[in-house]
Amino acid sequence: MALLEGNTSGLVAGVGAEAAQPLHVTGKPVPYGSLGHYKLGVFTGVLPAALAANSEIFQFRWAHATNLALITKIKMSACVSTTFFAAGVPVQLDLVKATGWTVAGTLGTPITMGATGKARTSMGSSLVTAGDIRIAAAAALGAGTKTLEGNSMAGILGPGSTATPGTIIPPLTSIWEPDLAEGEHPLLLVQNEGFVIRSVAVPATGTWQVALSVHWAELTVF
């Protein structure tokens, strides 16, 4: 059995099989210094089913030269819109990491974070450059200049045929949510890195929309 002593409090905690008693701890967010933690929720426009394979519908680029972006959670949902899907391939979406991202994407709706999305009002404004987060409107996004990794980091499959407008991917479905408490490493972005959400494949007819929620921290070190 070992002992741990607090650095300032002088309190001592037994570690190990000390009468088989648990050690009570309180989890805290990743320390952020003068920067902060941020959250963003966005919707695509009404997307056609006939998007080309691997069309990008969401982009997140990190361009800061020295600080880091720690992606802690990405959740999504998708619904059929005004036109039913015909029978066909399932709806396939994936998450892909990008490197060498020197020119931002185009088209769609560019997002300006600025002082919005802070998890706490006293946090610093986000360092994401205006337009480096982008969501599709009614067509795929322009790629910009970057290199996508050859393998997806995550993927989601939804039903491709539905008789009535309805859910394809249920609300708050996680496509990226590492278990930090278990030591799983989050997605850490350095300058000119980022990630995209792609429509890998959808049925040949129909219209649909996607909602996305992204949580991240901006840090000096990790």
N, C-alpha and C positions, 0 to 999 in steps of 0.2 A: 504494500500500500504506500502510495506517495502522497505528499502534501503540496498544495498550491497556495501561495500567499499573495494577497492582493498587493499591487504596486504602491498604492497610496493608503488603502484602508487598513492594511495589516491583518485583515481577516484571513482565516485559514480554512481551506476546503480539503477534505480527504478524497482521494481519487483511487478507485479500485473497488475491492470487495469489502468496504468498510460497512459492516452490518447490512450489506446489500442495499444501501440507501442511494437514491438517485441524486444527482447534482442538478439543481434547478438553474436554468439559464434563460435569458431573454434575448430572442433574436432581434437583430437590428439591420436596417438597410446597409448596403455597401457604402462606406464613408465617401463623401463627395467633396469635402473642402469648400472652396468658393464656387464650385460648379453646381451640379444638381441631378435630380431624377426627373424624368419627363414622360408624359403619356399623350398619345395621339389616337383619335378615332376618325376614320375616313370611309367614304363610300365611293365605289365606282359609279359611273353613269350606267345606263342600260347597255349592256354589251351584247353584240351579236354572237350567235353560236359559231359562225363561220370565221372566227379568229384563226389566223395561221397557227400551226403547231409552235409551241414554246413562245407564245406572245407574252411580253411583259405587261403586267397590269398594275404593279406597284414597284417603286424604286426607293431605296434609302442609301444615300451616298454620304460618307464622312470625309470631309476635306481638311480638317484642322491639322496643322503641321506638327503639333506636339502633344495635344491632349488625346484622350481615348474615348470611344463610344462603346459602352457595354450593353449589348442587346439582351434583355432579361426575359422578355415575353412577347410573343406574337400570337394573337388569336384572330379567328376569322369566322365568317358565316357566308353562305351564298343561297340565293333564292331564284327560282324561275320568275321572270317578270311577266310581260304582257303576252308573250307568245309561248305556247307549250313546246317542250322538247319532243322531238320525234325519237323513236327507238334508235339507239346507236351506241357508240362507245360511252363508257362512264365519264363523268367530269373528272379530269385529272389536274391538280394544281401542285406546284412544288416551290420550294425555297432554295435558292442558289446563291452562294457567296460570290462576290465580284472583287477583283483586284485590279490594280493599274487603272483606276477609274479617274481619268484626267479631264474628261469633258462630260458634263451632266447630260441626262436624257432630255428628250423633247416631247411635245404634245401632252395631252391630258391636262390635269389640273396641278400646277405647282403649289407647294405648301410653304408658307413662311411661318416658322415657329416663333421667333422673337421672344417676347416675354410670356407667351402662352404655354399651357401644358405643364407647368411646374407642379410637382407633387407637394411643394411647400412654397408659399409666396416669397419667402426670404431667399430662395435659391437664385442663382444667377440665371440670366437669360440663356436659352439654348444656343450652342455654337454651330448648329446645323445651318449651313448657308441657305438662304432663301432659294427655293426651287430645286434643292438637292433631294427633297422628298417629293414624290410625284405619284399621282393616282390616275388611272385611266378614266377617260370620259366615255366615249362611244367607240373607241378603237384602241389598238395596242399602242403602247408608248414607244417613242423613238429611243434607241439603245444608248446614244451617247458614245463615248470612247472608253471601253473597259474590256476586261477579260473575265468571262464567266467560267467557274470551275466545271470540269467535265462531269461531275456527279452532284446530284442534289443533296442538300443537307437534311431535307425533310420533304414528305409528300402527303397529300390528302386525296382520297378517292370518294366521289359522291355518285348517287344514282343519275344515270344519263337520260332515262325515259320516265316521264311523269305525265299523267293524264290531266292534271290541273296545276295551276301555279302554286308553288309551295317550296318547301325547304329542300335544298340540295345538300348543304353542309349546315348542321345545327349551329345555333348561336354559341359563341364563346368556345368554339373548337380550337384547341391549341395546335399550332403547327411548329411552334418553338417555345419551350418552357423548361429550361434546365433546372434540375433540383439542386439549388445552391447549398441547401442544408446538408445534402449528401455528398457534397464536394464535386458535383458535375460542373464542368467549365462552361460558362456562357459564351456567346459569340462576341469576341473582342475585336473592334475595328480600329485600325490605325489610318493614317492619312491615305486618301484615295482608295479606300476599301468600302464595301457596302454589301447590300443584299438585294435581291429582287424576288418578287412573287410572280410566277409564270402560269399562264393557262396552257398546260401541256397539250391537252386535247379535250374537245367538247363535241357533242352531237352536231350533225350537219344543219339542223334547224332549231329555232327557238331563241329567246332572249333571256338574259339573266343579269343579276347584280351581285356584287361582293362587298361585304363590310370587313374592315380590318382595324385591329387595335394593336398598337405597338407601344411597349414600355422599354425605356432605356435609361442608363445613367451616363453622365459625362464626367470623366475623371482625369486627374493628372498622372496617377499611377494605379496599377492593379497587380 
